Amino acid sequence: MPSFRAPRGTRDLLPEVSSSLNRLEGIARSLAGRYGYREMEIPMFEQTAVFERGIGEVTDVVEKELFRLAPRTEEAEAWALRPEATAGIVRAFVQHGMQTWPQPVRLTVLGPMFRYDRPQAGRYRQFWQWDAEAIGDPGPAVDAEMVEMGYRFYVEAGVSDVQVLLNSIGDGACRPAYLERLTAYFLSHEAGLPELERRRLEMNPLRLLDSKDPAMTALVTTAPRIGDCLCEGCAGHFAAVRAHLDAIGVPYRVEPALVRGLDYYTRTAFEYYRRGAEGQQQALGGGGRYDGLVELLGGRPMPGIGFALGLDRVLLALDETGATAEGVAPPPLAVVVGADPADTVTRLRVASLLRAEGLSVRAELAQRKLGRQLETASRDHAHFAVIIGDELNEGHVQLKDLEAGTQRLVPLAELARELARAAKSHHHG
């Protein structure tokens, strides 16, 4: 057995998986462009305080799952690997003065995130997300557009039967009264609460509604609903979000227990599930409105909404449903082979000239007979084989169409143009 392995909770993305992930990232980038989102990058790690403020000190992510980096000196800043992208994007929004840009500012990040979580099926310590944020628009139309963009991603990725769970969590005007009702309800059942939920009741009672403890199921089912306590503004906003989603045909279900437990989250909250798989560990992704986060991270008050979609979860869902997750790497346009097995120099030189013209070309560098070289080119699904032989003395090569089985003599000086024409038209021979 090998002496060294990937760290627990991580995995190597072998070519097949990496290709599948690249396909999903390509879909995400295409959608982001169509919806007007501009891609950016943020550091893999931030000051820990960014996440403590941007996610919440009493959340599982910060309390138990934050991947903290050990400082080398006592004076060093406390850092942590990013567990999600929203806090870093908002920090960058404030730091670089994006408040002065035309609003809303639409930003997107693709890449790995990190959580020191207990590894389990579909949950890794290094995982990939597509994150999108629209900052500067109070909604409700942008809320529906955000929900639709995420939903369309799953459709184009091939995940069948995806449903949106939707809720409103109110705002500073109506949520305090609801929290009083919710706290009183759970206090009346405090004796039956698990220890963790008792602590949450003291610090953040809203989080009891998304408890993962099976012992909480019955209590959560009969708990007061925030939808019954919404103020006029929040109720109108939620109705408008639903009307927009109805107009564009996005299927959703109102889920009263869907919450976001931090004060800066407001109004719209949503998650994506496959129908029949609505458990806590089965969410494909989700998002919500965070009208207080920009101010919390040092900016002036600014509304915002975003989502984070787990790409690992999509790959797992495609595998579970039998859909194809594999992103097929494009075959080379041509493979350069030669009649002289030992003349790898000429084959590499011709391939290099063609690559310099922007063509996808592989050189056959193994010293084996021409027949074997052509077999390998066919196995690679190349469109053409460029055959180097005696004709090269007169400035020509043989161009073989491996699909049509035809072959013709082509001047080396015109070879790149001929291959480029074929690549553009997809007509061979």
C-alpha positions as CSV (number, residue, x, y, z in Angstrom):
1,M,0.0,0.0,0.0
2,P,1.2,3.6,-0.6
3,S,2.8,5.3,2.3
4,F,1.2,8.7,1.6
5,R,-2.5,9.5,0.9
6,A,-4.6,12.6,0.4
7,P,-5.6,14.2,3.7
8,R,-8.8,12.8,5.3
9,G,-11.8,14.6,3.9
10,T,-10.1,15.5,0.6
11,R,-9.7,13.7,-2.6
12,D,-7.7,13.8,-5.8
13,L,-9.7,15.0,-8.8
14,L,-8.5,12.4,-11.3
15,P,-8.9,13.4,-15.0
16,E,-12.5,12.1,-15.4
17,V,-13.8,13.9,-12.3
18,S,-11.8,17.0,-13.1
19,S,-13.3,17.1,-16.6
20,S,-16.8,16.7,-15.1
21,L,-16.1,19.6,-12.7
22,N,-14.8,21.7,-15.5
23,R,-18.0,21.1,-17.4
24,L,-20.0,22.4,-14.5
25,E,-17.8,25.4,-14.1
26,G,-18.3,26.1,-17.8
27,I,-22.0,26.0,-17.4
28,A,-21.7,28.4,-14.4
29,R,-19.5,30.8,-16.3
30,S,-21.9,30.8,-19.3
31,L,-24.9,31.5,-17.1
32,A,-23.0,34.2,-15.1
33,G,-22.2,36.0,-18.4
34,R,-25.8,35.7,-19.7
35,Y,-27.1,37.2,-16.5
36,G,-24.6,40.0,-16.3
37,Y,-22.3,38.7,-13.5
38,R,-18.6,39.5,-13.6
39,E,-16.1,36.9,-12.4
40,M,-13.6,37.8,-9.8
41,E,-11.3,36.0,-7.4
42,I,-10.7,36.4,-3.7
43,P,-8.0,34.9,-1.4
44,M,-8.2,31.4,-0.3
45,F,-7.8,32.7,3.3
46,E,-9.0,35.8,5.1
47,Q,-8.7,37.3,8.5
48,T,-10.8,35.1,10.8
49,A,-12.8,38.2,11.9
50,V,-14.2,38.4,8.3
51,F,-15.9,35.1,8.8
52,E,-16.9,35.7,12.4
53,R,-18.7,38.8,11.3
54,G,-19.8,37.6,7.9
55,I,-21.0,34.1,8.9
56,G,-21.5,34.5,12.6
57,E,-19.5,33.5,15.7
58,V,-22.3,31.2,17.0
59,T,-22.8,29.2,13.7
60,D,-21.5,25.7,13.2
61,V,-19.3,26.9,10.5
62,V,-17.3,29.2,12.8
63,E,-17.7,27.3,16.0
64,K,-16.7,23.8,14.7
65,E,-15.9,23.9,11.0
66,L,-13.7,26.9,10.4
67,F,-10.3,25.7,9.0
68,R,-8.1,27.9,11.0
69,L,-4.4,28.6,10.1
70,A,-1.8,28.5,12.9
71,P,0.1,31.8,13.0
72,R,3.9,31.6,13.1
73,T,4.3,34.4,15.6
74,E,2.1,35.8,18.4
75,E,1.8,39.1,16.5
76,A,0.4,37.5,13.3
77,E,-3.2,38.0,12.3
78,A,-5.6,35.2,12.9
79,W,-6.4,33.6,9.5
80,A,-8.7,30.9,8.2
81,L,-9.3,29.2,4.9
82,R,-12.5,30.4,3.3
83,P,-15.5,28.3,4.2
84,E,-17.6,30.2,1.7
85,A,-17.2,33.1,-0.7
86,T,-19.9,35.7,0.4
87,A,-18.0,37.2,3.3
88,G,-14.8,37.6,1.2
89,I,-16.7,39.1,-1.8
90,V,-18.4,41.6,0.5
91,R,-15.1,42.5,2.2
92,A,-13.6,43.1,-1.3
93,F,-16.7,45.2,-2.2
94,V,-16.1,47.5,0.7
95,Q,-12.3,47.5,0.5
96,H,-12.2,48.5,-3.2
97,G,-15.0,51.1,-3.0
98,M,-17.5,49.2,-5.2
99,Q,-20.3,51.2,-3.6
100,T,-19.4,53.9,-6.2
101,W,-19.9,51.5,-9.1
102,P,-23.2,51.4,-11.0
103,Q,-25.6,49.4,-8.9
104,P,-26.3,46.6,-8.5
105,V,-22.8,45.1,-8.7
106,R,-23.1,41.6,-9.9
107,L,-20.1,39.4,-8.9
108,T,-19.3,35.7,-9.1
109,V,-16.6,33.4,-7.8
110,L,-15.8,29.8,-8.7
111,G,-13.4,27.6,-6.7
112,P,-12.6,25.5,-3.7
113,M,-13.8,26.3,-0.2
114,F,-12.7,24.6,3.1
115,R,-14.4,23.4,6.2
116,Y,-12.9,21.4,9.0
117,D,-16.0,19.3,9.0
118,R,-16.5,15.6,9.7
119,P,-16.1,14.0,6.3
120,Q,-19.2,12.1,5.0
121,A,-20.9,11.3,1.7
122,G,-21.0,14.4,-0.4
123,R,-19.2,16.6,2.3
124,Y,-15.5,17.2,1.9
125,R,-13.0,19.3,3.8
126,Q,-12.1,20.8,0.4
127,F,-15.1,21.3,-1.8
128,W,-16.1,23.4,-4.9
129,Q,-18.8,26.1,-5.1
130,W,-20.2,28.5,-7.5
131,D,-21.0,31.7,-5.7
132,A,-23.0,34.7,-7.1
133,E,-23.8,38.0,-5.4
134,A,-25.9,41.0,-6.5
135,I,-25.2,44.0,-4.2
136,G,-27.1,47.2,-4.3
137,D,-30.6,46.2,-5.4
138,P,-33.3,45.8,-2.7
139,G,-35.4,43.5,-4.9
140,P,-37.8,41.7,-5.2
141,A,-37.2,41.2,-9.0
142,V,-33.5,40.6,-8.5
143,D,-34.4,38.0,-5.9
144,A,-36.4,36.0,-8.4
145,E,-33.7,36.4,-11.0
146,M,-31.1,35.0,-8.6
147,V,-33.3,32.1,-7.8
148,E,-33.9,31.5,-11.5
149,M,-30.2,31.6,-12.4
150,G,-29.4,28.9,-9.8
151,Y,-32.4,26.8,-10.9
152,R,-31.3,27.1,-14.6
153,F,-27.8,25.9,-13.6
154,Y,-29.2,22.6,-12.4
155,V,-31.3,22.2,-15.5
156,E,-28.4,22.8,-17.8
157,A,-26.2,20.5,-15.7
158,G,-28.7,17.7,-16.1
159,V,-30.0,17.3,-12.6
160,S,-33.6,16.3,-12.9
161,D,-36.6,17.3,-10.8
162,V,-35.0,20.1,-8.9
163,Q,-37.3,22.2,-6.7
164,V,-36.8,25.5,-4.9
165,L,-37.7,25.8,-1.3
166,L,-38.6,29.4,-0.5
167,N,-39.3,31.5,2.6
168,S,-39.2,35.0,3.9
169,I,-37.5,35.5,7.3
170,G,-38.7,39.1,7.8
171,D,-36.5,42.0,8.7
172,G,-35.6,44.2,11.7
173,A,-39.2,45.5,11.8
174,C,-41.0,42.3,12.3
175,R,-38.5,39.6,13.3
176,P,-38.0,40.7,16.9
177,A,-41.7,40.1,17.7
178,Y,-41.5,36.7,16.0
179,L,-38.3,35.8,18.0
180,E,-40.2,36.5,21.2
181,R,-42.9,34.1,20.2
182,L,-40.4,31.5,19.1
183,T,-38.4,31.8,22.3
184,A,-41.4,31.5,24.5
185,Y,-42.5,28.4,22.5
186,F,-39.2,26.6,22.9
187,L,-38.8,27.6,26.6
188,S,-42.1,25.9,27.2
189,H,-40.5,22.7,25.8
190,E,-37.0,23.3,27.2
191,A,-37.0,20.1,29.2
192,G,-37.2,18.1,26.0
193,L,-34.5,20.0,24.1
194,P,-31.1,18.4,23.4
195,E,-28.2,20.1,25.1
196,L,-26.9,21.8,21.9
197,E,-30.4,23.2,21.2
198,R,-30.6,24.6,24.7
199,R,-27.5,26.6,24.1
200,R,-28.8,27.8,20.7
201,L,-32.1,28.9,22.4
202,E,-30.0,31.3,24.5
203,M,-27.9,32.6,21.7
204,N,-29.9,32.4,18.5
205,P,-33.4,30.7,18.8
206,L,-34.0,31.0,15.0
207,R,-31.4,28.3,14.5
208,L,-33.5,25.7,16.2
209,L,-35.8,25.7,13.2
210,D,-33.0,24.2,11.0
211,S,-31.8,21.8,13.7
212,K,-30.4,18.5,12.3
213,D,-31.3,16.6,15.5
214,P,-34.2,14.1,14.8
215,A,-35.5,14.8,18.3
216,M,-36.4,18.3,17.2
217,T,-38.6,17.3,14.3
218,A,-41.9,17.3,16.1
219,L,-41.2,20.5,18.0
220,V,-40.1,22.3,14.8
221,T,-43.3,21.1,13.0
222,T,-45.6,22.8,15.5
223,A,-43.4,25.9,16.2
224,P,-44.7,29.4,15.3
225,R,-44.2,30.4,11.7
226,I,-42.5,33.6,10.7
227,G,-44.8,33.9,7.8
228,D,-47.6,34.7,10.3
229,C,-45.6,37.6,11.7
230,L,-44.3,39.4,8.6
231,C,-44.8,43.1,8.5
232,E,-46.6,44.7,5.5
233,G,-43.3,45.5,3.7
234,C,-41.9,42.0,4.1
235,A,-45.2,40.3,3.2
236,G,-45.4,42.5,0.0
237,H,-41.8,41.8,-0.9
238,F,-42.4,38.0,-0.5
239,A,-45.5,38.1,-2.6
240,A,-43.7,40.0,-5.3
241,V,-40.8,37.5,-5.4
242,R,-43.4,34.6,-5.8
243,A,-45.2,36.5,-8.5
244,H,-41.9,37.0,-10.5
245,L,-41.1,33.3,-10.1
246,D,-44.5,32.3,-11.3
247,A,-44.1,34.5,-14.3
248,I,-40.9,32.9,-15.4
249,G,-42.0,29.3,-14.6
250,V,-39.6,28.4,-11.8
251,P,-41.1,25.7,-9.6
252,Y,-40.9,26.4,-5.9
253,R,-42.5,25.4,-2.6
254,V,-42.9,27.7,0.4
255,E,-41.1,26.1,3.3
256,P,-41.9,27.9,6.6
257,A,-39.0,26.2,8.5
258,L,-36.4,27.5,6.1
259,V,-34.4,30.2,7.9
260,R,-31.1,32.0,8.1
261,G,-30.1,32.5,11.7
262,L,-28.2,35.8,11.6
263,D,-29.6,39.3,12.0
264,Y,-28.2,40.7,8.8
265,Y,-30.1,38.2,6.7
266,T,-33.4,39.6,5.7
267,R,-36.5,38.6,3.8
268,T,-35.8,36.1,0.9
269,A,-34.2,32.7,1.8
270,F,-34.1,29.8,-0.6
271,E,-32.6,26.3,-1.1
272,Y,-32.4,23.8,-4.0
273,Y,-33.3,20.2,-3.6
274,R,-34.2,17.2,-5.7
275,R,-37.8,16.2,-5.1
276,G,-38.0,13.6,-2.4
277,A,-34.5,14.4,-1.0
278,E,-35.3,17.4,1.2
279,G,-33.2,16.3,4.1
280,Q,-30.6,18.6,5.8
281,Q,-27.7,16.9,4.1
282,Q,-29.3,16.8,0.7
283,A,-29.4,20.5,-0.2
284,L,-27.7,21.1,-3.6
285,G,-27.2,24.8,-2.8
286,G,-29.0,27.8,-1.4
287,G,-28.9,31.5,-0.8
288,G,-30.7,34.5,0.6
289,R,-30.9,38.3,1.1
290,Y,-28.4,39.9,3.4
291,D,-29.2,43.6,3.6
292,G,-27.1,44.1,6.7
293,L,-23.9,42.4,5.8
294,V,-22.1,45.2,3.9
295,E,-22.6,47.6,6.8
296,L,-21.4,44.9,9.2
297,L,-18.1,44.6,7.3
298,G,-17.5,48.3,7.3
299,G,-19.4,49.7,4.3
300,R,-22.4,51.9,4.2
301,P,-25.8,50.3,4.4
302,M,-26.3,48.4,1.1
303,P,-28.8,45.6,0.2
304,G,-27.5,42.3,-1.2
305,I,-28.6,38.8,-2.2
306,G,-26.6,35.8,-3.3
307,F,-26.3,32.1,-3.5
308,A,-23.7,29.3,-3.1
309,L,-24.1,26.1,-5.2
310,G,-22.1,23.0,-4.3
311,L,-20.6,21.5,-7.4
312,D,-19.6,18.3,-5.5
313,R,-23.2,17.8,-4.6
314,V,-24.2,18.2,-8.3
315,L,-21.7,15.5,-9.3
316,L,-23.0,13.2,-6.6
317,A,-26.7,13.9,-7.7
318,L,-25.8,13.1,-11.3
319,D,-24.2,9.9,-10.2
320,E,-27.1,8.9,-8.0
321,T,-29.7,9.5,-10.7
322,G,-27.7,7.7,-13.4
323,A,-27.2,10.9,-15.4
324,T,-23.9,11.5,-17.1
325,A,-21.7,13.7,-15.1
326,E,-18.6,13.3,-17.2
327,G,-17.3,16.2,-19.1
328,V,-15.7,14.8,-22.2
329,A,-12.3,16.3,-23.0
330,P,-12.2,17.4,-26.6
331,P,-10.0,15.1,-28.8
332,P,-7.0,16.4,-30.6
333,L,-7.7,17.7,-34.1
334,A,-4.7,15.8,-35.3
335,V,-1.9,13.5,-34.3
336,V,1.5,13.8,-36.0
337,V,2.8,10.3,-36.8
338,G,5.8,9.1,-38.8
339,A,7.0,6.3,-41.1
340,D,10.4,6.4,-39.3
341,P,9.7,5.3,-35.6
342,A,13.0,6.8,-34.4
343,D,12.4,10.3,-35.9
344,T,10.6,11.8,-33.0
345,V,12.4,15.2,-33.6
346,T,10.6,15.8,-36.9
347,R,7.2,14.7,-35.4
348,L,7.6,17.1,-32.5
349,R,8.8,19.9,-34.7
350,V,5.7,19.7,-37.0
351,A,3.4,19.4,-34.0
352,S,5.0,22.4,-32.4
353,L,4.5,24.5,-35.6
354,L,0.8,23.5,-35.7
355,R,0.3,24.3,-32.0
356,A,1.8,27.7,-32.5
357,E,-1.1,28.3,-35.0
358,G,-3.6,27.6,-32.2
359,L,-4.4,24.0,-33.2
360,S,-5.0,21.1,-30.9
361,V,-2.3,18.6,-32.0
362,R,-0.6,15.7,-30.3
363,A,2.8,14.4,-31.4
364,E,3.3,10.6,-31.3
365,L,6.6,10.4,-29.5
366,A,6.7,6.7,-28.8
367,Q,9.2,4.9,-31.1
368,R,6.9,2.3,-32.6
369,K,5.7,1.3,-36.1
370,L,3.4,3.5,-38.1
371,G,0.5,1.1,-37.8
372,R,0.6,1.3,-34.0
373,Q,0.9,5.1,-34.1
374,L,-2.2,5.3,-36.3
375,E,-4.1,2.9,-34.0
376,T,-3.3,5.2,-31.0
377,A,-4.4,8.3,-33.0
378,S,-7.8,6.6,-33.7
379,R,-8.1,5.6,-30.1
380,D,-7.6,9.3,-29.2
381,H,-10.6,10.1,-31.5
382,A,-8.4,12.5,-33.5
383,H,-9.9,13.8,-36.7
384,F,-6.7,13.6,-38.7
385,A,-3.3,11.9,-38.7
386,V,-0.4,14.0,-40.2
387,I,1.9,11.3,-41.6
388,I,5.6,12.3,-41.9
389,G,7.3,10.3,-44.6
390,D,9.7,10.7,-47.6
391,E,7.4,13.4,-49.0
392,L,8.7,15.8,-46.5
393,N,11.9,16.1,-48.6
394,E,9.7,17.8,-51.2
395,G,7.9,19.9,-48.5
396,H,4.7,17.7,-48.3
397,V,3.0,15.5,-45.7
398,Q,0.2,13.0,-46.0
399,L,-3.0,14.1,-44.3
400,K,-5.2,11.2,-43.4
401,D,-8.9,11.6,-42.4
402,L,-9.3,9.0,-39.8
403,E,-13.1,9.1,-39.9
404,A,-13.6,9.0,-43.6
405,G,-10.5,6.8,-44.4
406,T,-9.3,9.2,-47.1
407,Q,-5.8,10.5,-47.5
408,R,-4.2,13.2,-49.6
409,L,-0.9,15.0,-50.0
410,V,-0.7,18.5,-48.5
411,P,2.1,21.1,-48.6
412,L,3.6,21.5,-45.2
413,A,3.3,25.3,-45.6
414,E,-0.5,25.0,-46.0
415,L,-1.1,22.3,-43.4
416,A,-2.1,24.6,-40.6
417,R,-4.6,26.4,-42.8
418,E,-6.1,23.1,-44.0
419,L,-6.5,21.8,-40.5
420,A,-7.9,25.2,-39.2
421,R,-10.5,25.1,-42.1
422,A,-11.4,21.5,-41.1
423,A,-11.7,22.4,-37.4
424,K,-14.0,25.3,-38.2
425,S,-16.2,23.5,-40.6
426,H,-16.1,20.0,-39.0
427,H,-16.0,18.6,-42.5
428,H,-13.2,16.1,-43.0
429,G,-11.5,14.8,-46.1
